Amino acid sequence: MIRNILVNFSARMAVAVANFIVLLCTTHELGADVRGKISLIQLGVQLIHLISDLAGGPSVVYLVPRSPLRMLVVTATGWAVFSAVAVGGVLLYFGQIPEAYGRDVLGIGLLVSLSAVFQNILLGQERIRAYNVLLLLQGALLIGGVVFSLYAAGVHSEMVFVIGSYVSWGVVAVAAAWLVLRHTHKVTRYEGRPLLWVMFVNGFFTQAASLTHQLSIRENYFRLEKLSSTNDAAVGIYSTALSLGEAILLFSASVASILMARAANVSDSPEVRRNAMRLSKLSILITLPALLFFALLPDAFYTWLLGKDFSPVRGAFLSLLPGIAAMSFGTVYAHYFSGTGKHYCNFMAGCAGLGIALLSSGPLINAFGVQGAGWSASMAYGGLSLLIFVMFLAGSKVKGEWKNLLPQREDVREIKALVKKIKG
């Protein structure tokens, strides 16, 4: 498992580097205003993806060992097309995305959703190498498209991101479909419930959880747009700080993805629960030093790194820091519930996080601006992570299972194995 985590982390790190280079290109060359427009485009794409994942997200990972491949592919891809048209249309109708690039949000959202369907099938088949290659390919093509648009084609607007997204997600969607469809698929586990019922009911809870989770930290985009005097610039600063925080969560995401794939193939077991608790400790142990490092960097560093418009990014990042630490711990348990088919637990935690965000974001943004948005997100992250862990313990069949969070010899061996793999 450690090897798979490290390989997946390396792939995600490479993608993060590519995304960070894209971030630097857009902040330096285009400024906070255009960066804010790009953030709104990304949010529209993410919302389409969230709805598409009702039938093409983590529920697919769970169903891959339990379902004929054709049924999964036809249902999930058909739903992806519907989601792009329906969600994109709603966002356009209510003016949540500017009409000028509304069609692009629909097109990119569809490509992202189709890519996710086939990549989740690969993850459910535990074809981690192919999954990682596609992660790397998408990051490389995105940065290539953005750099070409900026420096070769001379585009200086939000279209640099649109062009790069079309290229990267289009190629990945085709490559992922080819890898899945040419592979011999076998059903290895039994699922007594109707597969369509499992797909959409589990998918509903999964995506309702993802939607509430995303809105817990990103509904601040809309609040900042309305309440801040700097509008798009405030959104650009907050989204940049959030991007830095989410980059630090890469190791947690790698740990959680590998655990979810394992849980989907062996179901709930004492071994999987022990691994979840051990990996959550490892996740936060890796995350905290990275958070501390970025917290100690001066304002001048962020201005030098991101551009003159982004001096407030450090303050926004500091306000997000407690929530990022909490999420590095909680995300492992969220993926455990996804892998074992208990998606309703993530939905309940997501509702709690969103409730905290809705109650706190308005007053905090009014009082503290962009930093207030970060404090609101941290409170939402903290509440979500706490509840998901409490529900994990509530499902325990072993008395005193919480004691596995205490330092143990196995943790030391796990860390030594990790260091050995890194050095090797």
C-alpha positions, 0 to 999 in steps of 0.5 A: 500500500505504501508503494501505491501511495507514494506513486500516486502522491508523486503523480499528484505532486507533478500535477500540482506543480503544473497547476502551480505554474499555471497559477503563476502564469495567470497571476503574473501575466493577467492580474487578480481581476482575470484570475477571479474570472478564471476562478468563476469558470473553474467553479462552474466546471466543478459544479457540472462535475459534481452533478455528473459524479452522481453516476460517475464518481466514487460510487463507480469505484465501489461498483467496478468489482460488482458490475458488468462494465458496459452497464457502468460505462453507458449509464455514467457517460450518459449522465455526464452528458445530461449533467453538462447540459442541465447544470450549465444551462441552470448556471447560465440562466441564473447568471452565475457564469458570464454568458461570454464563456458559458458554452466553454464551461459546458464543454470543459465540464463535459470533458472533465466529467467523462474523464472522471468516469473512466479514471474512476473505473481504473481506480476501482480496478486498482490499475493505479499505474494507468490512473497515475499516468493520466493524472500526469498527462492532464497536468502536462497538457494543461500547462502546455496549453496555457503557456502556448496561449500566453506566450506564443498565441498572445492571448491575455484573457481568461481564454488561456485557461479555457484553451488549456482545459480543452486540450488537456481534458479532451486528450485525457478523456479519449485516452482513459476511455481507450484504456478502460474499453480495451481491458478485460473486466471481471465481476469479482464481488456480489452486490444483492441490490439492483446496480442502478439503484446502488449507483444513483442512491450511493451517487446521490449521497456521494455528490450531495456530500461533495457538493456540500463540501465544496460549497462549504469553502467555495460559496464564499466566492459568491459572497466575496463577489457581492460583499467585497468592494474589489469583487473579482480581485477578492475572489482571485486572492481567496481562490489563490490562497485556497489553491495553495492550501489544497496543494498541501493536501496532496499527500492526504488525497493520495492516501485517501484514494488508495484506501478507498480503492482497497476498501471497495475491493475487500469491503469493511474489515478490521484491517481496513479500519486499522489502516484508515486510522494509521493513515490518518495519523500519517496524513496529518504528520506530513501535512503539518510541517508543510503548513508551518513552512508556508505560514512562516513565509513573509508577505513579500514572498507571496508578492514576489511569487504571485505578483503585485496584486497578491500581497493579501494572499498570506493573510487569507492562507493563514485563516485557512490553515486550521481547516486544512490541517483538520481536512488532512485528517478527516479526508481519510475517513471520508474516503473510507466511507466511500469505499465501503459504500456508506456515502450517507455518512459523508453527506451528513458531515457535508451538511454540517460543514455547509451549515457552519459556512452559511451561518458564518461566512456573511458576518465574517466576510463583512467584518474581515473581508478575504480573511473572514472567508478563510476563517469561515472555511476553516470552521466548516472544514473543522466541523466536517472532519470532526463529525466524520471521525465521530461517525467512524468511531460510532461504527466500531465493533471493537471497544476502545478503537480510538486508542489506535490514534495513539502513537504505536510501534506500527506507526514508526515502521510505517514512517520508516518504510515511507522514508525508505521508499522515498530515498530508494 
